Amino acid sequence: MTTPADVAATQRLLGEGGYVADRQLATTIHLALKMGRPIMLEGEPGTGKTEIAKVLAAQLPRRLVRLQCYDGMDLASAAYEWNHARQLMAIRLAEASGEAGDKGSLERGIYDRRFLQARPLLQALEGEPAVLLIDELDRADEPFEAFLLEILADFQVTIPELGTVKAATPPVVVITSNRTREVHDAIRRRCLYHWVDYPNAARERAILKIRAPQVSDRLSAQVVAFVQAVRGADTFKPPGVAETIDWAQALSALDAKELEPALVDETLGALLKYQDDIAKIRGAEAARLVTEAKQAAA
């Protein structure tokens, strides 16, 4: 992998992959690539954290290995697992053929690499250089974080029966968190940190221009102004960038030239994902926001 020469080059690299990054984010990513450090990205859902790893994998280019975290995840599903069925078959074949030998040699034989099933963490250390995305770490149980410390510090996994597997080329590690719980300090200390916030209006318009080029500049400006106002309202789940793109594309599919209160009411389900939020915005509030959005866009 050739590391971008400077922060501006990193920002261009992301832009060429369709990700509009501000200077602060580009600086964090550039330093992580240059220093060989994991990146920890926190922020509200829908702010584009996962997309950063996807763009890096496409642009560097590297394999993307994704570990989607969930409650109850363990080492067997995240790093590696012995294939017990194949091990048992090997034992029975050895016994049937009279080649079992002593117990020690048999045990060494069944703990061979060919019986090991690699999961995402181990997959990222072996083979071609990778981008390892550990997505939504806050969804995993706190004890699981201890499994990650060796990988984040030394880019290796120790398998008691087999030994240590160390990456020939360390993966680019991107950890995301929606902050539904606090991630332990031991993880944070090993990473470069960045809070990914909702984009400002100018950057969100630039994102729409790339991700929804069929949307007119006029409609795009009004959509962004409306969404920015909704994020400032008291909603249960403010719309993310992905919802902005979905809504703009939905309006474009309906041949909308600009926002109208009735059209907004009919399409809010593409922008807001909870009925309480839709009920709060629909009607008079939507009409007011449309008027303000048109003024702001103008």
N, C-alpha and C positions, 0 to 999 in steps of 0.2 A: 504494500500500500504506500502511495506517495502522499504524505501529509500536505495539505494546502499550505502555501508559503506563509500566509499571514491571515489575519482576521477577515480582511476584505475578500481574500480568495475563498475562505470558508463560507462566507456569506453568499458569494457567487455560486459556489458548489451547491449549496442548499437551494438557491433560487433556480438553478438549472434543473433541479429535481422537482420543482414545483412547490417548494416550501419558502414562504416569505418570512425570514427571520430578522429580528432586530439585532442591533450591534451587540447588546449584552449577551444574548443567546449564542450568537456566532462566536463571541470571545470565549465563552465557556466550552463550546464544542471544539474550537481550535486548540485550546489548552489541553483538553482531555486527549485529543488525538496526538498532540506533540509530546505530552508527558506520559502517555500510556495509562491514564487513570479512568476508572469508570465514571459515568455521568449519572447523577440522580436528578430526575425531573419531577417536580411536584406541581400540582395545580388542580383547578377544578376540572371535572370531566368535560371532554369536548374542546379542550384548548389546543389540541394537536401534539400531545406528548408522544404518543405511539407513532405518529406519522414521521417524527424526526428520525427514529431508528430505521424505518422503512426507506426513507430518502437516503440516509447514509449508506445503507446496504446497496441501494441501487447505484449511487454515484461513486462509491469508492473504487471499484465495486467489490462486494463481498457477499457471501451467503448470509441470509437472514435466518437466525435460529431464535424462535420465539418460545418463551416459557410463560404461559398464561397462568397467573397465580389464582388460587382459590382456597377457601376454608378447608382445612384438613389435609392439604398437600404435604407429602412426605418425600424422603430421599428417593424412594423407589420410583416415584412418578416424575421427579425433577432431575435426577442425576443418572442413576443406573439401577438395574435390577438383574439378579441372576435368573436365568431361565431354568427353573427347577424341573420342568418337564423334560427338557433335553438332558439335564444332568442325570436325572433318574434313568432315562433311557440309556445313557452312556454306561452307567453302573451295571445295568442289567445285561447289556451287550458284552461288557468286560467279563462279568461273571459267567455268562453262557459260553464264552469262548475260552475260558480258563486263563485269561490275561489280566485278571484283577490284581494280582501281585499282593504286596503288603498294603495295609490300610493307609499308611502315610502317602505312598505313591498314588494310590487311588484318589485320595482327597486332593492331592496336588493336580491330578489330571482333570478332575471335574471343575476345579477353579481355574480354568483356562479362559483366555480372552474370548474364545469362540462361543462360550456359554454366557457371555455378558451382553445384556441388552442396554444400549446407550440411550439415555433420555436427553432432553435439551441441554442441560448443563455440561454433560460429557461430550455430546455431539459438537458443541461450540469449541471444545478444546482440541478435537481431533479433526483431521482432514484439512481442507482448504480454509484460509482465513475467513473469519465470520464476524458478523455483528450479532451479539447476544442481547436480545431484548427480554428483560425480566419485567413483565407487564403487570401493573397493579399489585405491587408487593404488599401494599397495605391490606389486601384481601386475604393473604396467607396468615397462618398463626405465627405469633411471635417466636416460638422455638425454631421455626423453619429458618429464620434469619441466620441462625448459627451455622447452618449448612453452607451459607454463601460466603462466609468470612474467608475461608481458604482460597476460594476462587477469586474473590475481589482483591485479595492481597497478593497472591502468588500465581494466579491463573493456572491452578492445578486442582486435582481431586485425588484424595487418598482413598484407595479401596483396600480395606484390611487384608483381604484374601489374595490380592493381586499386586499391590504396590501403588506408587504414585504415578498418575497420568498428568503430565505437564504439557501445556500448549507450546508447540514449536513457534507459532506466531500468535501472540496473545489476542484474543478477540476484543473488538470494541464493545464495551458493555454499557448498555443504556437501561437504567432502572426507572420505572415510572411509579408514581403513587398519587392517588386522588385524596390522600390525607383523611381517610375515614378513621384511621388510627395513626398514632405516631410510630414511625420507623425508628429502631434502636440506634443510639449514638454510634455504636461500633460499625454499623453499615455506613452511616453518614460520614464518618471520619475517613473512610476509604475512597470516597467519591468527591468529585467536583459537583457542586450543587447549583441548581437554577430553578427559580419559581417561574413557571410558564403561565402567564396571565392571559386574559382575553385580549385580543389585539385592539388597538385604537382604530378609529374609523378609517384613516388613510390606509393602514396595513390590511384591514379587512376588505376594503375595496380592491386592493392589489391581489389579495387571495382569491376573491371572486373572479377577477379578470383572468386568472390562471385556471382555476378549477371549474368555472362556469362561463366560458368565453362567449356563449350564445346569448347571455343576458346583456341587455343594452346598458350603457353607462348611466343613463338616467334612472332606469329601474334599479340598477345595482346600488347607486348612491342612496336611493330612497329606502331600499331594503336594509342597507347597513345602518342608516340613521334610525330606522324603526327598531332594529334588533338592539342597537346600543341603548336605546331608551328602555326597552323591555328588560335588559340586564340591570338597569338602574331601578327597576320597579321591585316590589316585594313579592317575588315569585318563589315557589318551592325549588324549582330547578331552572336557573337561567339557561337560555339556549347557548350551545357551544358553536364553534365555527362550522362543524359538520352540519348542524341544523340550519345555519345561515345558508350554506351551499344548497342543502336539500330544498329549502323554501324558495330560494331564488330560481332554482331549476324547475320547481313545481309551478311557480308563477309564469316562467317563460313557456312552459309546456301548455299553459292556458292562454298563450298569446297576449299576456298582460304587457302593456306599455308603461304603466305606472301604477302605484298603489291606489286602491280604492277601498273604502271601509267594508263594503259587502264582500269583496274578493278576499280581503284579509280575514274576515270572519269565517269564510268557507275553507280557508287553507291553513288555519292556525295549527292544525294537527301535524303539519310538516315542520313546524317551528317549535312548538311546545308539546311536551310528552306527558303531562299530567292534567287531568280534567279540571282540577281546582285552578291551575294556572290559566287554562283556556277560558274558563268561566270568568276569571278576574279581568282578562284582557278584552274579551269579545264584547262588541256593542259600543257603548259610548266611549269607553277607554280606548278601544281600537281606533275609533274615528278621530279622537283627539291626537293620538300618536301619529296617525297618518298625516294629519295636518301639519304637525310639528316636523315630521320626517321630510315632507315636501319642502317646507321652509328651509330646513337645515341643508337638504340636498341642493337647493337652488343657490 
